[in-house]
Amino acid sequence: MMACLSLTFIPAQSFAAPATSISATTESAAASTLVSRLHEIKAMEISSMSTTQKKGLRKEVRSIQKQLSDIGGGVYISAGAVILILILLIILL
């Protein structure tokens, strides 16, 4: 059983490394472009704009923030999963 599992997971790890390094640089370049656009919007004179222009900027800021959160990703673990992991660690150790 261990041999079967080790043969299953080893090839998946060897193919994963090159793809993530290329996509990480592309994502960081896209993220820096989006962040610079957010800084441009913050530097604008908003008080002299019409309501439709302000509304358009708000929509753009929200879409940029959503894109940044999608790029950032992250791993989220629920409270139930943390409790389950702790219980398993206590039992196994």
Biopython code that builds the backbone (N, CA, C, O; Angstrom):
import numpy as np
from Bio.PDB.StructureBuilder import StructureBuilder

atoms = [
    (1, "MET", "N", (0.825, -1.186, 0.000)),
    (1, "MET", "CA", (0.000, 0.000, 0.000)),
    (1, "MET", "C", (0.876, 1.260, 0.000)),
    (1, "MET", "O", (0.589, 2.217, -0.720)),
    (2, "MET", "N", (1.934, 1.259, 0.800)),
    (2, "MET", "CA", (2.831, 2.411, 0.847)),
    (2, "MET", "C", (3.545, 2.613, -0.494)),
    (2, "MET", "O", (3.734, 3.747, -0.935)),
    (3, "ALA", "N", (3.937, 1.515, -1.137)),
    (3, "ALA", "CA", (4.615, 1.629, -2.423)),
    (3, "ALA", "C", (3.680, 2.227, -3.465)),
    (3, "ALA", "O", (4.094, 3.053, -4.278)),
    (4, "CYS", "N", (2.433, 1.815, -3.439)),
    (4, "CYS", "CA", (1.451, 2.346, -4.384)),
    (4, "CYS", "C", (1.233, 3.836, -4.169)),
    (4, "CYS", "O", (1.165, 4.597, -5.134)),
    (5, "LEU", "N", (1.124, 4.260, -2.920)),
    (5, "LEU", "CA", (0.936, 5.671, -2.617)),
    (5, "LEU", "C", (2.167, 6.499, -2.977)),
    (5, "LEU", "O", (2.037, 7.611, -3.490)),
    (6, "SER", "N", (3.355, 5.967, -2.714)),
    (6, "SER", "CA", (4.565, 6.719, -3.027)),
    (6, "SER", "C", (4.746, 6.861, -4.536)),
    (6, "SER", "O", (5.216, 7.898, -5.003)),
    (7, "LEU", "N", (4.384, 5.850, -5.295)),
    (7, "LEU", "CA", (4.480, 5.957, -6.751)),
    (7, "LEU", "C", (3.420, 6.895, -7.316)),
    (7, "LEU", "O", (3.608, 7.461, -8.392)),
    (8, "THR", "N", (2.334, 7.063, -6.620)),
    (8, "THR", "CA", (1.269, 7.956, -7.069)),
    (8, "THR", "C", (1.618, 9.408, -6.831)),
    (8, "THR", "O", (1.358, 10.249, -7.691)),
    (9, "PHE", "N", (2.204, 9.727, -5.682)),
    (9, "PHE", "CA", (2.432, 11.123, -5.319)),
    (9, "PHE", "C", (3.771, 11.680, -5.786)),
    (9, "PHE", "O", (3.876, 12.896, -5.952)),
    (10, "ILE", "N", (4.773, 10.889, -6.001)),
    (10, "ILE", "CA", (6.087, 11.390, -6.408)),
    (10, "ILE", "C", (6.044, 12.042, -7.796)),
    (10, "ILE", "O", (6.573, 13.144, -7.942)),
    (11, "PRO", "N", (5.444, 11.424, -8.826)),
    (11, "PRO", "CA", (5.419, 12.095, -10.128)),
    (11, "PRO", "C", (4.635, 13.404, -10.102)),
    (11, "PRO", "O", (4.987, 14.334, -10.828)),
    (12, "ALA", "N", (3.601, 13.503, -9.301)),
    (12, "ALA", "CA", (2.809, 14.729, -9.241)),
    (12, "ALA", "C", (3.636, 15.867, -8.661)),
    (12, "ALA", "O", (3.482, 17.013, -9.084)),
    (13, "GLN", "N", (4.501, 15.580, -7.710)),
    (13, "GLN", "CA", (5.338, 16.614, -7.125)),
    (13, "GLN", "C", (6.433, 17.052, -8.082)),
    (13, "GLN", "O", (6.791, 18.230, -8.088)),
    (14, "SER", "N", (6.970, 16.165, -8.879)),
    (14, "SER", "CA", (8.049, 16.538, -9.779)),
    (14, "SER", "C", (7.558, 17.425, -10.917)),
    (14, "SER", "O", (8.332, 18.237, -11.424)),
    (15, "PHE", "N", (6.301, 17.300, -11.337)),
    (15, "PHE", "CA", (5.784, 18.130, -12.400)),
    (15, "PHE", "C", (5.252, 19.471, -11.894)),
    (15, "PHE", "O", (5.077, 20.399, -12.683)),
    (16, "ALA", "N", (5.000, 19.581, -10.620)),
    (16, "ALA", "CA", (4.390, 20.789, -10.080)),
    (16, "ALA", "C", (5.375, 21.941, -9.937)),
    (16, "ALA", "O", (4.948, 23.092, -10.032)),
    (17, "ALA", "N", (6.637, 21.711, -9.719)),
    (17, "ALA", "CA", (7.603, 22.767, -9.421)),
    (17, "ALA", "C", (7.818, 23.751, -10.573)),
    (17, "ALA", "O", (7.737, 24.954, -10.324)),
    (18, "PRO", "N", (8.086, 23.335, -11.811)),
    (18, "PRO", "CA", (8.346, 24.330, -12.855)),
    (18, "PRO", "C", (7.132, 25.201, -13.191)),
    (18, "PRO", "O", (7.292, 26.389, -13.471)),
    (19, "ALA", "N", (5.951, 24.645, -13.168)),
    (19, "ALA", "CA", (4.758, 25.405, -13.545)),
    (19, "ALA", "C", (4.465, 26.512, -12.547)),
    (19, "ALA", "O", (4.028, 27.590, -12.950)),
    (20, "THR", "N", (4.687, 26.285, -11.271)),
    (20, "THR", "CA", (4.383, 27.304, -10.270)),
    (20, "THR", "C", (5.374, 28.446, -10.310)),
    (20, "THR", "O", (4.991, 29.583, -10.036)),
    (21, "SER", "N", (6.634, 28.198, -10.639)),
    (21, "SER", "CA", (7.607, 29.282, -10.671)),
    (21, "SER", "C", (7.329, 30.234, -11.827)),
    (21, "SER", "O", (7.532, 31.440, -11.687)),
    (22, "ILE", "N", (6.873, 29.724, -12.957)),
    (22, "ILE", "CA", (6.556, 30.575, -14.106)),
    (22, "ILE", "C", (5.292, 31.374, -13.836)),
    (22, "ILE", "O", (5.246, 32.572, -14.117)),
    (23, "SER", "N", (4.273, 30.732, -13.300)),
    (23, "SER", "CA", (3.021, 31.435, -13.047)),
    (23, "SER", "C", (3.158, 32.435, -11.917)),
    (23, "SER", "O", (2.438, 33.434, -11.900)),
    (24, "ALA", "N", (4.051, 32.203, -10.979)),
    (24, "ALA", "CA", (4.239, 33.133, -9.861)),
    (24, "ALA", "C", (4.784, 34.465, -10.350)),
    (24, "ALA", "O", (4.364, 35.517, -9.867)),
    (25, "THR", "N", (5.714, 34.440, -11.302)),
    (25, "THR", "CA", (6.261, 35.697, -11.818)),
    (25, "THR", "C", (5.229, 36.446, -12.638)),
    (25, "THR", "O", (5.172, 37.675, -12.591)),
    (26, "THR", "N", (4.411, 35.720, -13.389)),
    (26, "THR", "CA", (3.366, 36.353, -14.179)),
    (26, "THR", "C", (2.316, 36.975, -13.273)),
    (26, "THR", "O", (1.841, 38.081, -13.530)),
    (27, "GLU", "N", (1.956, 36.262, -12.211)),
    (27, "GLU", "CA", (0.952, 36.776, -11.281)),
    (27, "GLU", "C", (1.469, 37.989, -10.530)),
    (27, "GLU", "O", (0.709, 38.924, -10.278)),
    (28, "SER", "N", (2.755, 37.997, -10.165)),
    (28, "SER", "CA", (3.290, 39.143, -9.437)),
    (28, "SER", "C", (3.363, 40.372, -10.337)),
    (28, "SER", "O", (3.175, 41.490, -9.859)),
    (29, "ALA", "N", (3.631, 40.189, -11.623)),
    (29, "ALA", "CA", (3.651, 41.317, -12.551)),
    (29, "ALA", "C", (2.241, 41.880, -12.735)),
    (29, "ALA", "O", (2.054, 43.096, -12.778)),
    (30, "ALA", "N", (1.265, 41.002, -12.841)),
    (30, "ALA", "CA", (-0.123, 41.455, -12.985)),
    (30, "ALA", "C", (-0.587, 42.148, -11.713)),
    (30, "ALA", "O", (-1.296, 43.153, -11.773)),
    (31, "ALA", "N", (-0.194, 41.622, -10.573)),
    (31, "ALA", "CA", (-0.584, 42.226, -9.297)),
    (31, "ALA", "C", (0.034, 43.606, -9.137)),
    (31, "ALA", "O", (-0.628, 44.523, -8.650)),
    (32, "SER", "N", (1.280, 43.771, -9.536)),
    (32, "SER", "CA", (1.919, 45.085, -9.411)),
    (32, "SER", "C", (1.266, 46.100, -10.342)),
    (32, "SER", "O", (1.172, 47.280, -10.004)),
    (33, "THR", "N", (0.815, 45.653, -11.508)),
    (33, "THR", "CA", (0.107, 46.547, -12.424)),
    (33, "THR", "C", (-1.220, 46.992, -11.817)),
    (33, "THR", "O", (-1.582, 48.166, -11.897)),
    (34, "LEU", "N", (-1.935, 46.062, -11.216)),
    (34, "LEU", "CA", (-3.219, 46.397, -10.593)),
    (34, "LEU", "C", (-3.037, 47.325, -9.390)),
    (34, "LEU", "O", (-3.835, 48.238, -9.179)),
    (35, "VAL", "N", (-2.001, 47.090, -8.616)),
    (35, "VAL", "CA", (-1.742, 47.938, -7.451)),
    (35, "VAL", "C", (-1.379, 49.347, -7.891)),
    (35, "VAL", "O", (-1.807, 50.322, -7.273)),
    (36, "SER", "N", (-0.589, 49.460, -8.961)),
    (36, "SER", "CA", (-0.240, 50.802, -9.454)),
    (36, "SER", "C", (-1.484, 51.535, -9.954)),
    (36, "SER", "O", (-1.592, 52.749, -9.783)),
    (37, "ARG", "N", (-2.418, 50.819, -10.564)),
    (37, "ARG", "CA", (-3.670, 51.450, -10.997)),
    (37, "ARG", "C", (-4.482, 51.932, -9.788)),
    (37, "ARG", "O", (-5.082, 53.006, -9.837)),
    (38, "LEU", "N", (-4.503, 51.162, -8.728)),
    (38, "LEU", "CA", (-5.202, 51.594, -7.511)),
    (38, "LEU", "C", (-4.581, 52.867, -6.940)),
    (38, "LEU", "O", (-5.296, 53.749, -6.463)),
    (39, "HIS", "N", (-3.247, 52.964, -6.989)),
    (39, "HIS", "CA", (-2.581, 54.173, -6.506)),
    (39, "HIS", "C", (-2.923, 55.379, -7.392)),
    (39, "HIS", "O", (-3.080, 56.494, -6.895)),
    (40, "GLU", "N", (-3.037, 55.150, -8.696)),
    (40, "GLU", "CA", (-3.428, 56.232, -9.608)),
    (40, "GLU", "C", (-4.829, 56.735, -9.285)),
    (40, "GLU", "O", (-5.080, 57.940, -9.288)),
    (41, "ILE", "N", (-5.727, 55.816, -9.010)),
    (41, "ILE", "CA", (-7.112, 56.201, -8.698)),
    (41, "ILE", "C", (-7.156, 56.979, -7.389)),
    (41, "ILE", "O", (-7.902, 57.952, -7.276)),
    (42, "LYS", "N", (-6.360, 56.560, -6.388)),
    (42, "LYS", "CA", (-6.349, 57.281, -5.118)),
    (42, "LYS", "C", (-5.792, 58.689, -5.271)),
    (42, "LYS", "O", (-6.187, 59.594, -4.536)),
    (43, "ALA", "N", (-4.878, 58.884, -6.219)),
    (43, "ALA", "CA", (-4.263, 60.192, -6.409)),
    (43, "ALA", "C", (-5.152, 61.150, -7.211)),
    (43, "ALA", "O", (-4.843, 62.338, -7.298)),
    (44, "MET", "N", (-6.238, 60.663, -7.792)),
    (44, "MET", "CA", (-7.116, 61.500, -8.610)),
    (44, "MET", "C", (-7.877, 62.510, -7.757)),
    (44, "MET", "O", (-8.116, 62.293, -6.568)),
    (45, "GLU", "N", (-8.248, 63.608, -8.387)),
    (45, "GLU", "CA", (-9.088, 64.630, -7.760)),
    (45, "GLU", "C", (-10.539, 64.185, -7.920)),
    (45, "GLU", "O", (-11.140, 64.409, -8.970)),
    (46, "ILE", "N", (-11.100, 63.566, -6.906)),
    (46, "ILE", "CA", (-12.428, 62.969, -6.994)),
    (46, "ILE", "C", (-13.536, 64.010, -6.830)),
    (46, "ILE", "O", (-14.630, 63.849, -7.372)),
    (47, "SER", "N", (-13.250, 65.071, -6.085)),
    (47, "SER", "CA", (-14.304, 66.061, -5.804)),
    (47, "SER", "C", (-14.779, 66.795, -7.060)),
    (47, "SER", "O", (-15.902, 67.299, -7.088)),
    (48, "SER", "N", (-13.945, 66.860, -8.092)),
    (48, "SER", "CA", (-14.330, 67.564, -9.307)),
    (48, "SER", "C", (-15.007, 66.655, -10.336)),
    (48, "SER", "O", (-15.363, 67.114, -11.421)),
    (49, "MET", "N", (-15.186, 65.384, -10.011)),
    (49, "MET", "CA", (-15.794, 64.442, -10.953)),
    (49, "MET", "C", (-17.308, 64.412, -10.807)),
    (49, "MET", "O", (-17.866, 64.775, -9.771)),
    (50, "SER", "N", (-17.951, 63.967, -11.880)),
    (50, "SER", "CA", (-19.407, 63.807, -11.825)),
    (50, "SER", "C", (-19.738, 62.490, -11.113)),
    (50, "SER", "O", (-18.862, 61.663, -10.862)),
    (51, "THR", "N", (-21.003, 62.323, -10.801)),
    (51, "THR", "CA", (-21.410, 61.116, -10.078)),
    (51, "THR", "C", (-21.221, 59.856, -10.918)),
    (51, "THR", "O", (-20.894, 58.799, -10.378)),
    (52, "THR", "N", (-21.420, 59.954, -12.225)),
    (52, "THR", "CA", (-21.238, 58.771, -13.073)),
    (52, "THR", "C", (-19.766, 58.377, -13.141)),
    (52, "THR", "O", (-19.441, 57.190, -13.186)),
    (53, "GLN", "N", (-18.874, 59.370, -13.150)),
    (53, "GLN", "CA", (-17.446, 59.064, -13.165)),
    (53, "GLN", "C", (-17.021, 58.428, -11.831)),
    (53, "GLN", "O", (-16.221, 57.493, -11.805)),
    (54, "LYS", "N", (-17.565, 58.947, -10.735)),
    (54, "LYS", "CA", (-17.253, 58.381, -9.428)),
    (54, "LYS", "C", (-17.745, 56.941, -9.332)),
    (54, "LYS", "O", (-17.063, 56.069, -8.793)),
    (55, "LYS", "N", (-18.936, 56.712, -9.863)),
    (55, "LYS", "CA", (-19.507, 55.365, -9.834)),
    (55, "LYS", "C", (-18.648, 54.402, -10.653)),
    (55, "LYS", "O", (-18.417, 53.265, -10.243)),
    (56, "GLY", "N", (-18.179, 54.866, -11.811)),
    (56, "GLY", "CA", (-17.310, 54.042, -12.646)),
    (56, "GLY", "C", (-16.003, 53.699, -11.942)),
    (56, "GLY", "O", (-15.520, 52.570, -12.025)),
    (57, "LEU", "N", (-15.435, 54.687, -11.247)),
    (57, "LEU", "CA", (-14.200, 54.436, -10.504)),
    (57, "LEU", "C", (-14.427, 53.447, -9.363)),
    (57, "LEU", "O", (-13.582, 52.589, -9.108)),
    (58, "ARG", "N", (-15.562, 53.563, -8.677)),
    (58, "ARG", "CA", (-15.867, 52.619, -7.597)),
    (58, "ARG", "C", (-15.964, 51.192, -8.128)),
    (58, "ARG", "O", (-15.458, 50.252, -7.515)),
    (59, "LYS", "N", (-16.621, 51.045, -9.277)),
    (59, "LYS", "CA", (-16.735, 49.712, -9.881)),
    (59, "LYS", "C", (-15.364, 49.182, -10.277)),
    (59, "LYS", "O", (-15.070, 48.000, -10.102)),
    (60, "GLU", "N", (-14.526, 50.070, -10.814)),
    (60, "GLU", "CA", (-13.188, 49.649, -11.219)),
    (60, "GLU", "C", (-12.353, 49.229, -10.007)),
    (60, "GLU", "O", (-11.641, 48.226, -10.060)),
    (61, "VAL", "N", (-12.439, 49.991, -8.925)),
    (61, "VAL", "CA", (-11.691, 49.661, -7.708)),
    (61, "VAL", "C", (-12.152, 48.316, -7.163)),
    (61, "VAL", "O", (-11.325, 47.494, -6.768)),
    (62, "ARG", "N", (-13.452, 48.081, -7.138)),
    (62, "ARG", "CA", (-13.967, 46.801, -6.640)),
    (62, "ARG", "C", (-13.493, 45.638, -7.503)),
    (62, "ARG", "O", (-13.126, 44.586, -6.979)),
    (63, "SER", "N", (-13.497, 45.821, -8.828)),
    (63, "SER", "CA", (-13.054, 44.736, -9.702)),
    (63, "SER", "C", (-11.551, 44.488, -9.547)),
    (63, "SER", "O", (-11.107, 43.341, -9.598)),
    (64, "ILE", "N", (-10.775, 45.543, -9.359)),
    (64, "ILE", "CA", (-9.334, 45.374, -9.156)),
    (64, "ILE", "C", (-9.073, 44.650, -7.843)),
    (64, "ILE", "O", (-8.225, 43.760, -7.784)),
    (65, "GLN", "N", (-9.791, 45.023, -6.793)),
    (65, "GLN", "CA", (-9.612, 44.351, -5.508)),
    (65, "GLN", "C", (-10.004, 42.889, -5.586)),
    (65, "GLN", "O", (-9.366, 42.044, -4.958)),
    (66, "LYS", "N", (-11.040, 42.578, -6.345)),
    (66, "LYS", "CA", (-11.452, 41.182, -6.519)),
    (66, "LYS", "C", (-10.379, 40.406, -7.273)),
    (66, "LYS", "O", (-10.070, 39.268, -6.919)),
    (67, "GLN", "N", (-9.808, 41.016, -8.314)),
    (67, "GLN", "CA", (-8.746, 40.361, -9.070)),
    (67, "GLN", "C", (-7.519, 40.128, -8.204)),
    (67, "GLN", "O", (-6.882, 39.078, -8.296)),
    (68, "LEU", "N", (-7.182, 41.101, -7.360)),
    (68, "LEU", "CA", (-6.036, 40.936, -6.470)),
    (68, "LEU", "C", (-6.265, 39.820, -5.463)),
    (68, "LEU", "O", (-5.344, 39.067, -5.148)),
    (69, "SER", "N", (-7.478, 39.710, -4.962)),
    (69, "SER", "CA", (-7.756, 38.624, -4.016)),
    (69, "SER", "C", (-7.720, 37.270, -4.716)),
    (69, "SER", "O", (-7.324, 36.273, -4.112)),
    (70, "ASP", "N", (-8.131, 37.225, -5.993)),
    (70, "ASP", "CA", (-8.050, 35.974, -6.744)),
    (70, "ASP", "C", (-6.600, 35.591, -7.014)),
    (70, "ASP", "O", (-6.245, 34.414, -6.959)),
    (71, "ILE", "N", (-5.765, 36.582, -7.305)),
    (71, "ILE", "CA", (-4.353, 36.307, -7.565)),
    (71, "ILE", "C", (-3.663, 35.848, -6.292)),
    (71, "ILE", "O", (-2.867, 34.909, -6.308)),
    (72, "GLY", "N", (-3.976, 36.520, -5.187)),
    (72, "GLY", "CA", (-3.338, 36.190, -3.914)),
    (72, "GLY", "C", (-3.620, 34.775, -3.473)),
    (72, "GLY", "O", (-2.743, 34.109, -2.923)),
    (73, "GLY", "N", (-4.817, 34.310, -3.702)),
    (73, "GLY", "CA", (-5.166, 32.949, -3.316)),
    (73, "GLY", "C", (-5.081, 32.752, -1.822)),
    (73, "GLY", "O", (-5.683, 33.502, -1.054)),
    (74, "GLY", "N", (-4.345, 31.759, -1.412)),
    (74, "GLY", "CA", (-4.205, 31.483, 0.007)),
    (74, "GLY", "C", (-4.861, 30.170, 0.360)),
    (74, "GLY", "O", (-5.704, 29.655, -0.375)),
    (75, "VAL", "N", (-4.465, 29.645, 1.484)),
    (75, "VAL", "CA", (-5.027, 28.396, 1.963)),
    (75, "VAL", "C", (-5.811, 28.699, 3.226)),
    (75, "VAL", "O", (-5.263, 29.226, 4.194)),
    (76, "TYR", "N", (-7.065, 28.372, 3.215)),
    (76, "TYR", "CA", (-7.929, 28.620, 4.353)),
    (76, "TYR", "C", (-8.336, 27.284, 4.961)),
    (76, "TYR", "O", (-8.777, 26.373, 4.259)),
    (77, "ILE", "N", (-8.182, 27.185, 6.272)),
    (77, "ILE", "CA", (-8.551, 25.967, 6.977)),
    (77, "ILE", "C", (-9.676, 26.317, 7.936)),
    (77, "ILE", "O", (-9.572, 27.253, 8.728)),
    (78, "SER", "N", (-10.731, 25.562, 7.852)),
    (78, "SER", "CA", (-11.866, 25.829, 8.729)),
    (78, "SER", "C", (-11.540, 25.406, 10.160)),
    (78, "SER", "O", (-10.584, 24.670, 10.406)),
    (79, "ALA", "N", (-12.349, 25.884, 11.084)),
    (79, "ALA", "CA", (-12.140, 25.558, 12.496)),
    (79, "ALA", "C", (-12.325, 24.061, 12.741)),
    (79, "ALA", "O", (-11.606, 23.466, 13.544)),
    (80, "GLY", "N", (-13.278, 23.463, 12.055)),
    (80, "GLY", "CA", (-13.501, 22.023, 12.193)),
    (80, "GLY", "C", (-12.303, 21.216, 11.726)),
    (80, "GLY", "O", (-11.961, 20.201, 12.333)),
    (81, "ALA", "N", (-11.667, 21.659, 10.655)),
    (81, "ALA", "CA", (-10.493, 20.962, 10.143)),
    (81, "ALA", "C", (-9.328, 21.075, 11.121)),
    (81, "ALA", "O", (-8.584, 20.115, 11.322)),
    (82, "VAL", "N", (-9.171, 22.247, 11.726)),
    (82, "VAL", "CA", (-8.095, 22.430, 12.708)),
    (82, "VAL", "C", (-8.313, 21.524, 13.916)),
    (82, "VAL", "O", (-7.369, 20.904, 14.405)),
    (83, "ILE", "N", (-9.535, 21.447, 14.392)),
    (83, "ILE", "CA", (-9.848, 20.574, 15.528)),
    (83, "ILE", "C", (-9.591, 19.115, 15.173)),
    (83, "ILE", "O", (-9.034, 18.368, 15.978)),
    (84, "LEU", "N", (-9.990, 18.709, 13.980)),
    (84, "LEU", "CA", (-9.768, 17.338, 13.538)),
    (84, "LEU", "C", (-8.280, 17.025, 13.450)),
    (84, "LEU", "O", (-7.856, 15.943, 13.857)),
    (85, "ILE", "N", (-7.492, 17.936, 12.934)),
    (85, "ILE", "CA", (-6.040, 17.744, 12.835)),
    (85, "ILE", "C", (-5.434, 17.620, 14.219)),
    (85, "ILE", "O", (-4.596, 16.749, 14.453)),
    (86, "LEU", "N", (-5.849, 18.484, 15.142)),
    (86, "LEU", "CA", (-5.327, 18.415, 16.502)),
    (86, "LEU", "C", (-5.670, 17.088, 17.177)),
    (86, "LEU", "O", (-4.830, 16.500, 17.858)),
    (87, "ILE", "N", (-6.894, 16.621, 16.989)),
    (87, "ILE", "CA", (-7.302, 15.338, 17.576)),
    (87, "ILE", "C", (-6.474, 14.206, 17.000)),
    (87, "ILE", "O", (-6.026, 13.326, 17.735)),
    (88, "LEU", "N", (-6.266, 14.219, 15.690)),
    (88, "LEU", "CA", (-5.457, 13.169, 15.058)),
    (88, "LEU", "C", (-4.021, 13.211, 15.559)),
    (88, "LEU", "O", (-3.420, 12.163, 15.796)),
    (89, "LEU", "N", (-3.463, 14.407, 15.723)),
    (89, "LEU", "CA", (-2.106, 14.508, 16.239)),
    (89, "LEU", "C", (-2.011, 13.996, 17.673)),
    (89, "LEU", "O", (-1.036, 13.332, 18.024)),
    (90, "ILE", "N", (-2.983, 14.287, 18.487)),
    (90, "ILE", "CA", (-2.979, 13.812, 19.867)),
    (90, "ILE", "C", (-3.072, 12.286, 19.905)),
    (90, "ILE", "O", (-2.380, 11.639, 20.692)),
    (91, "ILE", "N", (-3.916, 11.720, 19.068)),
    (91, "ILE", "CA", (-4.095, 10.271, 19.046)),
    (91, "ILE", "C", (-2.832, 9.592, 18.542)),
    (91, "ILE", "O", (-2.402, 8.590, 19.113)),
    (92, "LEU", "N", (-2.229, 10.123, 17.481)),
    (92, "LEU", "CA", (-1.067, 9.478, 16.882)),
    (92, "LEU", "C", (0.200, 9.670, 17.707)),
    (92, "LEU", "O", (1.092, 8.822, 17.669)),
    (93, "LEU", "N", (0.294, 10.753, 18.441)),
    (93, "LEU", "CA", (1.524, 10.982, 19.216)),
    (93, "LEU", "C", (1.283, 10.522, 20.607)),
    (93, "LEU", "O", (2.175, 10.613, 21.450)),
]
sb = StructureBuilder()
sb.init_structure("model")
sb.init_model(0)
sb.init_chain("A")
sb.init_seg("    ")
for serial, (resi, resn, name, xyz) in enumerate(atoms, 1):
    if name == "N":
        sb.init_residue(resn, " ", resi, " ")
    sb.init_atom(name, np.array(xyz, "f"), 0.0, 1.0, " ", f" {name:<3s}", serial, name[0])
structure = sb.get_structure()
